[in-house]
Amino acid sequence: MRWGSSNTEFVRPVHWAVLLYGDKVIYTDILGLTTGSTTQGHRFHAPQKITLGKPEDYSDTLHQQGKVIADVEQRKDIIRSAAQHAATAVNGIAHIEEDLLEEIAALNEWPVPITGTFDPRFLALPAEVLITTMQTNQKYFPVKNADGSLLAYFITFSNIESTHPESIQQGNERVITPRLTDAEFFWNQDRKSSLADRVASLGTVVFQEKLGTVAEKTERVSKLAEFIAAQLNADVTLAKRAALLAKADLMTNMVGEFGNLQGIMGRYYALADNEPAEVAWAIEEHYFPKQSGSPTASSQIGQIIAIAEKIDTLTGIFSAGLIPTGDKDPYALRRAALGVLRTIIENQLVLKIPELCDFSLSLYTHSFSLADTKTAVINFIFDRLKGYCLDQGYTADEFEAVSAVHPAEPLDFMQRLQAVQAFRQRPEAESLAAANKRIRNILKKSEAPITDNLAGLPEAVEQQLLAAAQLAASDIAPLLAKHDYQATLDRLSHLKNDVDAFFDQVMVMTDDLDLRAKRLGLLSLLSELFLTCADIAKLQS
């Protein structure tokens, strides 16, 4: 919003401006106004002009003389406390969400609580419907019982200490009734058709021009869910049913009015249709996690549908060439990728990202480069994994050490990462990391042939290292089979003294080409041993 002939912008109309430096008034022009030392308080409670002596008096003077709480955090505290006090008076607990608290604090300079009620018949509706109606439409705080169920009360806030608060209460009660009546109508109308009956109408909703309708997406997700369920030895029938119904609530009146209830209403409608509880909860949970830090799906079927839906979106949008760039991500692919990773890792699911991408991409019929799209999607997902790992407290070099061996399973990746983090705390870690880096450099720079026939090494220290390496290889095989990477690295750390002795006493690049090939072969064996877990050469000292 611009004011006067200036290009200066300000969000609200400006009626006065105060500019002080200590106890001195600074006179200048701002937005067509001349600054001074006078402000004004509440429009109705204290409309008179108020003179400020110095900046630090601002909040207290406005409070005492102007009936205005200038500090927004103080207003939030007052609103929170007053709401809970008002709810306690009706034997309830105020349901306070931070976003609404912020909004109410911004709408009120002098917040005064008003308790209202509504017809208890509306409590038969799903609680989320009532809460959304009260919070979104009316800016009310709902009131709950100690057991979490809703009571037929709400708390609203007035910006004035009215001499007739009952009039404000009655006005708000009159306003909420038609809102709840509409919601009741939507519920009753929606119940006339089952979710299954609505699936066909998803064919009228376009998901993406190249990727078809939501009905076509539903068919793909159903097949991918079946594939994932088989991988996890889960109930394939339940997974297919949940995938079929997952988007059906998009065609209901309630979700059409309250878009934030998608999935939630699907659960309620599925239960009302006597669908299995696992299917109903999966319909809601397939949107999980909804944002960073929020929980992943808690049910196995919910986890399967959540992964299938997000993988389908990722592969589909990438195959259509709509790869996110910069801060533009209209299909929320970054959130989808992180959701896949979190669901797999935090629920300890054994799934390979390349296999999921392969199967998902096989379901598309439009023209695209299969190999390029698969590579792009996998790289995109594992880029999100790096951010996730850094947020979990792992370091960049620990991540790179594991990434170098390209684990296909996110859960396996995390198990390796935990092992690498623990390994670097060992006293042998720095020396072995340096030795592995040296081995890697020697092998990389050498153009000489390498042999795996290591019989006949002449020096005692290299014979000892060979024996130790072969024994270690035998010892770690069962550990690797159990994905016990920490025990694997612990066992390999015992090679430190033999590795140090080898480099102290043996010339690898000897003029004897046959011997050089054997020593390079020994170094290659050592390198392969450590790479069974991670590339510890990438660990920084």
HELIX and SHEET records of a PDB file:
HELIX    1   1 PRO A   55  ASP A   57  5                                   3    
HELIX    2   2 TYR A   58  GLY A   66  1                                   9    
HELIX    3   3 VAL A   72  THR A   88  1                                  17    
HELIX    4   4 GLU A   98  LEU A  107  1                                  10    
HELIX    5   5 PRO A  120  ALA A  124  5                                   5    
HELIX    6   6 ALA A  127  THR A  132  1                                   6    
HELIX    7   7 THR A  133  ASN A  137  3                                   5    
HELIX    8   8 PRO A  165  ASP A  190  1                                  26    
HELIX    9   9 LEU A  195  ARG A  198  1                                   4    
HELIX   10  10 VAL A  199  THR A  204  5                                   6    
HELIX   11  11 VAL A  214  GLN A  231  1                                  18    
HELIX   12  12 VAL A  236  LEU A  245  1                                  10    
HELIX   13  13 ALA A  248  MET A  251  5                                   4    
HELIX   14  14 ASN A  253  GLU A  257  1                                   5    
HELIX   15  15 GLY A  259  LEU A  261  5                                   3    
HELIX   16  16 ILE A  264  ALA A  272  1                                   9    
HELIX   17  17 ALA A  277  GLU A  285  1                                   9    
HELIX   18  18 GLN A  300  SER A  319  1                                  20    
HELIX   19  19 LEU A  333  GLU A  346  1                                  14    
HELIX   20  20 ILE A  353  LEU A  361  1                                   9    
HELIX   21  21 LEU A  370  ASP A  391  1                                  22    
HELIX   22  22 ALA A  396  SER A  403  1                                   8    
HELIX   23  23 PRO A  410  PHE A  423  1                                  14    
HELIX   24  24 ALA A  429  LYS A  445  1                                  17    
HELIX   25  25 ALA A  460  ALA A  481  1                                  22    
HELIX   26  26 TYR A  485  SER A  493  1                                   9    
HELIX   27  27 LYS A  496  GLN A  505  1                                  10    
HELIX   28  28 LEU A  513  LEU A  531  1                                  19    
HELIX   29  29 ILE A  536  LYS A  538  5                                   3    
SHEET    1   A 2 LEU A  20  TYR A  21  0                                        
SHEET    2   A 2 LYS A  24  VAL A  25 -1                                        
SHEET    1   B 2 ASP A  29  ILE A  30  0                                        
SHEET    2   B 2 LEU A  33  THR A  34 -1                                        
SHEET    1   C 2 THR A  38  GLN A  40  0                                        
SHEET    2   C 2 LYS A  49  THR A  51 -1                                        
SHEET    1   D 4 ILE A  93  ALA A  94  0                                        
SHEET    2   D 4 PHE A 141  LYS A 144 -1                                        
SHEET    3   D 4 LEU A 150  SER A 158 -1                                        
SHEET    4   D 4 VAL A 112  THR A 117 -1                                        
SHEET    1   E 2 VAL A 206  GLN A 208  0                                        
SHEET    2   E 2 GLY A 212  THR A 213 -1                                        
END                                                                             
